[in-house]
Amino acid sequence: MLEMFRLVHYRAVAASQYPGFLKFPPRLRDSARALAAPMLGDEELQKRLAGALDSQVHSVRFERFAEPEYVVMLALFNVCHLALYYVFVRNVADETNNILRQSGEARCYSPKMVGQILNKSLGFSTRRQGDGYRIALTLDVRKKIHSQAKAMGLNRSDSFPSINIECRVVDERCSHCSEFGLMTDHEGWSLRPHTELGGPFIRCTNCGAGLYSDDEQCRHCDTPRQADTAEPSREPASSRSP
């Protein structure tokens, strides 16, 4: 009876396409789809499975640089903020390898490998242009990049050095990052462009890493801001702005 049951339902058992699994990193997403295969599309069971796997998302975050899809997606996310109309696969490959070097990885990815990941794993079609391949950065593609980045647990803090994130300062605001809620760090703190912050930046004299702006203490080492930290103004006191 069990063997007959298996044969009858053999074709019905397939990797789940439940949308709630899209928020997981690729390896965990594949595991979730495999675990949900025998649930035969039962939405309630798949929802419960997604909830049970939620707790593993943070524990596997440190392993994400071992996932090619994660690193390439981060590279595409970074490059799309610098390019105007097109992103070439070779540029995404260069950024991918730069990210790997910064994370201490010795391996590197070829443009061909990056192109395959973009097309087959991440769903971004590339077209040949001259001696290379490129992705046209239409409005829909830009939104897809940000939506996919959010689904994979990325945000704008992943694009900047840690010193910027500790001070919660980025170069400029991205309308799509704001739309998809990506102008934050992984602790939920909002990131702001330096142009929106009042007052000049003054480096902390204690740790040399933190920056002051409107803050009364260094966000890196909590040292209170000293009056003599800023360079003295050369203007007469009477001519200074209040």
Buried (B, 14 or more C-beta within 10 A) or exposed (E): EEEEEEEEEEEEEEEBEBEBBBBBBBBBBEBBBEBBBEBEEBEEBBEEBBEEBEEBEEEBEEEBBEBBBBBBBBBBBBBBBEBEEEBBBBBBBBBBBEBBEEEEEEEEBEBEBBBBBBBEBBEBEBEEEEEEBBBEBEEEBBEBBBBBBBBBBBBBBBBBEEEBBBBBBBEEBBEBBEEBEBBBBEEEBEBBEBEEBEEEEBBBBBEEBBBBBEBEEBBBEEBEBEEEBEEEEEEEEEEEEE
